[in-house]
Structures are given as structure tokens and as C-alpha cells.
Amino acid sequence: YNPEDGRVYEPKSDFSGYRFLGSSGKWFLVVDSRMKLYIIDVFSEKRIELPPLESFKGSLFKILRDGEENVKHMQMADNDPIRDEFPHAAEDLRGRLWVEDKNGNYVVVWQFEKNQFLGFCRTGDDHYREIPTQLEVQRELRGLYDMVLKGYNLYVFATREFIRHLDLSGQDEDGFKDVSEKHRLPMWMPSMTMKERERMKQKRSIPSNKGIAVTRAGQVLLVYTFDLGTSESHRMFRLYKRDPKDLDPKTLDTWLLEVHSLGDEALFLDLGITVPADHTLGIEPNSIYFTRGDRIRHKESSCLDICVFNLITKTIKRFHGLSNFNFYDAQWFLPS
């Protein structure tokens, strides 16, 4: 769907056998029913076959094929299995993709839902490497609420609300380097005023999800999503960033400052990044393009809502040209 002209286009290729995980430009990371991963160009027949999941090499986990449509992972200790986990199907897989425009180099990151590790590969790799998220990880950086892949930089929103920053461009044995900033405490959202609390109470607003986004300048934003309890599905967003003084190692608290404007940029929540506004492409400034609140975790109650939220006016724009389509899922992407 192109918001500039309000038209829906259908590609010539048949993608009905794929589940779409993530995108970068015209390229999509997809998985088929046999748990095979590919990168495909949605405007042509070009397809890049990725290594099989069983090629995963890690010290903590191992992946085995379990029939034609499932795989399972095993937790290892001293090269011996200590736990055999339940099988995973394509619906359990989450992923992120980045493809460089000039030379086509790519990075792929994936995860089984609610599991303790990430797998990743780069251009030319014949296997996936392991990124632990619990074991062998500093306590403050354990777990995963959300993640954003921007170039070779992977940003992970940890369970304790610290930001874990990994450089995936390394050529060492692990293939990645932890370059996270050291903070003594997690990020604290500033308290609302009494007036704001009363307004939120009247709207019966409940924070339904929180995640992260990364600006063009590389600044990490915390994104709060609120579902408003009204007769029609409505949402509201609040953006926060770290207070610059928190970079001082003597700082005891890590407070957040609310971001009231993105300037001449727009946030594509499905991608987790900001891009320049471009009226010729229909990209509006100070706007958040979204489809659902939970990009990582699968929730049966998650409501598909293809909209644009204006950060200044706090209003939502819907696309009536899509109302006749019974979409199971959707995500915004930028063809170039």
C-alpha cells in the first residue's frame, strides 16, 4: 500500500508460502513452513538462501532438525546436552534484517520466541553464531524486551530496562563485541503531572507495550504505547531519551527526558528507526508509522492497526483504502 497515491499494489511473485519477519529496503527476511530462511526482493524474483538453522554454532545451545517443519534447541554444558526443549515451528521465529544499499552486504538476526539466545549471520557466512541473552551475560543486560538492527549495530532493550549495544561487524571468534554504555541504574521514566494523570485516567489509558527505536544520529529512544479504552481502537505514544548528564559515571540516577518532537523525521516503528520526512513519498514529519505494538513477542490479543500517529497533534490517521482488506498481519517498509 502506497500512502502517497492511496493504491494497493500486488507483486507478481507468489509469497503465500512465506512468513515475513523483517525488512530492509526492498529486501525481506522470510521463513517458509519447513523453517528455511531466505532474503527476498519483493519486486523481483531474486532470492538469497540463508544457512539452515541447524548450522547454528554456539557454546550454550545447539539446534537439531525435528521433522520437516520443526526444529528444536538443546541447552549444552561441556558439549553434552542437559535440556531438550520443545520443538519450534515457523510461527515461533522472530527476526531482523539489514541490507546495505551500495554493495548488498547483509546482517540477519533471529530468535525463537522467549528463548535465551539470538542467532546471527553476515554476508558469506555458512552458519549462524550465538549471542547469549541470559547465561554469561552481565546481570543488568540480560533478557530481551525488544531489539533494533541498524547496520552492524544491534540494540537490545534488556529486561531490567538497560540498553545493550552489540557491534556485529567484528571478525573475532564470537563475531560480535559488546560496546554497551555502563550505567549504574536502569532508565526511569519521569513522573507525570497531576493533570496528565487525570487525563490518562479519564481516557482509561493503559501502557500496553514498551520498546526501543534508534534515530538517524544513533540515539536510542524508549517508546511507550498506550491503548485507549474507547469504543474505537485508538493508541497513543510517548517517546523518551536519556538525560545527557547520565553519561557522567558519577551520576547515580538515569532519568529519561520526554521527546516532544522528531523534527523533520518520521519513526517507522516496525523497523525501529527514524528516516527523513519526504512529502513526495508521503512520509510525514513528526509522525510514527505503526501496525501493532509488539514487534518481538507474539500476543493473541495484539490488534493490527495500520496507522500514522502525529507526535505534535497527538492524533491518528487511518487509511480507508485498506478497510476492505482482511489482513492477518502487516508491516510498514521503505522500498529504498
C-alpha positions in Angstrom: 0.0 0.0 0.0 1.4 3.4 -1.0 0.0 6.2 1.1 1.1 8.8 -1.4 -1.5 7.7 -4.0 -3.7 5.5 -1.8 -3.4 2.5 -4.0 -2.8 -1.1 -3.2 -0.3 -3.0 -5.4 0.2 -6.7 -5.7 3.6 -8.2 -6.6 3.9 -10.6 -9.5 5.7 -13.3 -7.4 3.8 -15.6 -5.1 4.8 -15.1 -1.5 1.9 -17.1 0.1 4.3 -19.8 1.4 6.4 -17.3 3.4 6.1 -15.7 6.8 7.6 -12.2 6.8 9.9 -11.5 9.7 11.6 -8.2 9.0 12.7 -5.9 6.1 15.4 -3.6 4.9 14.6 -1.5 1.9 13.1 -3.8 -0.8 14.5 -6.9 0.9 12.5 -9.0 3.4 13.7 -11.7 5.8 11.2 -14.6 5.4 10.8 -18.2 6.7 8.9 -20.9 5.0 6.9 -23.8 6.6 10.0 -26.0 6.6 11.9 -23.5 8.8 14.1 -22.4 5.9 15.2 -18.7 6.0 15.6 -16.6 2.9 16.1 -12.9 1.9 13.9 -12.0 -1.0 13.4 -8.9 -3.2 9.7 -8.3 -3.2 9.9 -6.5 -6.5 11.8 -9.3 -8.4 12.4 -13.0 -8.4 15.8 -12.6 -6.7 16.2 -14.7 -3.5 19.2 -15.3 -1.2 19.1 -18.7 0.6 20.4 -18.4 4.2 22.2 -21.2 6.1 20.0 -23.8 7.7 19.1 -23.3 11.3 20.9 -26.5 12.2 24.2 -24.8 11.2 24.0 -22.7 14.4 27.3 -22.9 16.3 27.3 -21.9 19.9 28.8 -22.9 23.2 25.5 -22.8 25.2 22.9 -24.1 22.7 22.6 -26.5 19.7 19.8 -26.7 17.1 18.5 -30.0 15.7 16.0 -30.8 12.9 12.8 -32.3 14.3 10.8 -33.5 11.3 10.1 -31.5 8.1 8.5 -28.4 9.7 10.1 -28.1 13.1 13.5 -27.7 14.8 14.3 -27.9 18.5 17.2 -26.4 20.5 19.1 -28.1 23.3 21.0 -26.5 26.1 24.6 -27.7 26.3 27.2 -28.0 29.1 30.7 -29.2 28.3 29.4 -30.3 24.8 26.8 -32.5 26.4 23.0 -31.8 26.3 21.5 -31.0 29.7 18.0 -30.0 28.5 15.9 -30.9 25.4 13.5 -28.1 24.6 10.1 -28.3 22.8 10.0 -28.1 19.0 9.8 -24.8 17.2 7.7 -24.0 14.2 7.9 -21.0 11.8 5.4 -19.1 14.0 7.9 -19.1 16.8 10.6 -17.3 14.9 11.3 -13.6 15.2 13.9 -11.7 13.0 15.6 -8.5 12.0 17.4 -7.7 8.7 19.7 -5.0 7.4 21.0 -4.8 3.8 23.4 -2.2 2.7 22.2 -0.3 -0.4 25.5 0.0 -2.2 27.0 -3.5 -2.1 24.2 -5.7 -0.9 26.0 -6.9 2.2 23.6 -8.1 4.9 23.1 -8.9 8.5 20.4 -11.3 9.8 19.4 -11.7 13.5 16.8 -14.1 14.7 15.3 -15.6 17.8 12.9 -18.2 18.9 10.2 -16.6 21.0 11.0 -16.3 24.7 14.3 -18.1 24.3 17.7 -17.3 25.8 19.8 -16.7 22.8 20.0 -14.9 19.4 21.4 -16.3 16.2 23.0 -14.1 13.6 25.0 -14.3 10.3 26.6 -11.9 7.9 27.2 -11.9 4.1 29.2 -15.0 3.2 28.7 -16.9 6.4 27.7 -20.6 6.1 26.5 -20.8 9.7 24.9 -18.8 12.5 26.7 -17.5 15.5 25.3 -17.4 19.0 24.5 -14.3 21.1 23.5 -15.3 24.7 20.8 -13.2 26.3 20.9 -14.8 29.8 23.8 -17.1 30.5 27.3 -15.5 30.5 25.7 -12.0 30.3 26.1 -9.2 32.8 23.1 -9.2 35.0 21.8 -5.7 34.0 21.9 -6.6 30.3 20.1 -9.9 30.5 16.8 -10.7 28.7 15.1 -9.1 25.7 12.1 -6.8 25.6 12.8 -5.5 22.1 15.7 -5.2 19.6 16.6 -2.9 16.7 19.2 -3.7 14.0 20.7 -0.7 12.4 23.7 -1.5 10.1 26.1 -3.7 12.1 24.7 -2.3 15.4 22.3 -4.4 17.4 20.4 -2.6 20.2 18.7 -4.8 22.7 16.2 -3.5 25.3 17.1 -5.7 28.3 14.6 -6.9 30.9 15.9 -4.6 33.6 15.5 -1.7 31.1 19.2 -1.2 30.3 20.2 -0.9 26.7 22.6 -3.5 25.4 24.6 -2.4 22.4 26.4 -5.0 20.3 28.8 -4.4 17.3 28.2 -7.3 14.9 31.0 -6.3 12.4 33.8 -8.0 14.3 36.0 -10.7 12.9 36.9 -12.3 16.2 35.7 -15.8 17.3 32.4 -14.7 18.7 31.7 -12.4 15.8 30.4 -9.6 18.0 31.6 -7.1 20.6 29.6 -5.6 23.5 30.0 -1.9 23.3 27.2 -1.0 25.8 27.5 2.2 27.8 27.9 1.5 31.5 25.1 2.9 33.7 24.6 2.3 37.4 20.8 2.2 37.2 18.2 1.5 34.6 16.2 4.2 32.8 13.5 5.8 34.9 10.5 7.4 33.2 9.8 10.9 34.7 6.6 11.2 36.8 3.5 12.6 35.2 1.9 15.7 36.5 -1.4 15.5 38.3 -3.1 17.0 35.2 -1.5 14.3 32.9 -2.5 11.5 35.3 -6.1 12.8 35.4 -6.3 13.0 31.6 -4.9 9.5 31.2 -7.3 8.2 33.9 -10.3 9.7 32.0 -9.2 8.0 28.8 -8.6 4.8 30.7 -5.2 4.7 29.1 -3.1 1.6 29.9 0.5 1.2 28.8 0.3 -1.9 26.6 3.9 -2.1 25.4 7.3 -0.6 25.5 10.1 -0.9 23.1 13.0 1.0 21.6 13.8 2.9 18.4 17.1 4.3 17.0 17.3 7.7 15.4 19.4 8.6 12.4 22.0 10.0 14.7 22.2 6.7 16.6 20.3 7.9 19.7 18.2 5.2 21.4 14.6 6.2 22.2 12.2 4.4 24.6 8.8 4.1 23.0 5.7 3.7 25.2 2.5 2.5 23.6 -0.9 3.2 25.2 -4.2 1.6 24.3 -7.1 4.0 25.0 -10.2 2.3 26.3 -12.7 3.8 23.8 -15.3 2.3 21.5 -12.9 2.6 18.6 -9.3 1.2 18.6 -7.0 4.1 19.5 -3.4 4.4 20.5 -1.1 7.0 21.8 2.7 7.1 22.0 5.2 8.8 24.3 8.9 8.9 23.4 11.8 9.3 25.9 15.5 9.6 25.7 18.3 9.6 28.3 19.3 12.7 30.0 22.8 13.7 28.7 24.1 14.1 32.2 23.7 10.4 32.8 26.8 9.8 30.7 28.8 11.1 33.7 29.9 8.0 35.6 29.3 9.8 38.9 25.6 10.1 38.1 23.5 7.9 40.5 20.2 8.1 38.6 19.3 7.5 35.0 16.3 9.7 34.2 14.5 9.9 30.9 13.5 13.1 29.2 10.4 13.1 27.1 10.8 13.7 23.4 8.1 16.0 22.1 9.3 16.4 18.5 11.2 14.3 16.0 11.9 17.4 13.9 11.9 16.7 10.2 12.0 12.9 10.7 9.5 10.1 11.0 9.6 6.9 13.1 8.8 3.6 11.4 8.0 1.5 14.5 8.1 -1.8 12.6 11.7 -1.1 11.6 12.6 0.6 14.8 14.4 3.5 13.1 13.7 7.1 12.1 14.0 8.3 8.5 13.9 11.8 6.8 10.4 13.1 6.1 9.7 13.2 2.4 6.4 14.7 1.2 7.0 13.3 -2.3 6.9 9.8 -0.8 4.1 10.5 1.6 6.4 10.4 4.7 5.1 13.0 7.1 7.4 14.7 9.7 7.0 14.2 13.4 5.0 11.0 12.8 5.1 7.4 14.0 4.1 4.8 11.4 2.9 1.6 13.2 0.9 -1.5 12.7 0.9 -3.2 16.1 2.7 -2.6 19.5 4.5 -5.9 20.0 7.2 -6.5 17.3 9.1 -9.2 19.2 6.6 -11.0 21.4 3.6 -12.8 20.0 0.3 -11.9 21.6 -3.0 -13.3 20.6 -4.6 -10.0 21.8 -2.4 -7.8 19.7 -4.6 -5.7 17.4 -3.5 -4.9 13.9 -3.9 -1.2 13.4 -2.3 0.3 10.3 -2.0 4.0 11.2 0.2 7.1 11.5 0.4 8.9 14.8 1.2 12.6 14.8 3.5 13.4 17.7 2.7 17.1 17.8 -1.1 17.0 17.5 -1.5 13.6 19.2 -3.9 12.5 16.5 -4.1 9.3 14.5 -4.5 9.0 10.7 -6.1 5.8 9.3 -6.1 4.7 5.7 -9.6 4.0 4.5 -8.3 2.3 1.3 -7.2 -0.6 3.5 -10.6 -1.1 5.3 -11.9 -3.6 2.8 -8.9 -6.0 3.2 -9.0 -8.6 5.9 -5.3 -8.6 6.8 -3.9 -11.2 9.1 -0.7 -9.2 9.6 1.1 -6.2 8.1 4.2 -4.0 8.5 5.4 -0.8 7.0 8.6 -0.8 4.9 10.6 1.6 2.8 11.3 0.2 -0.8 14.5 2.4 -1.0 
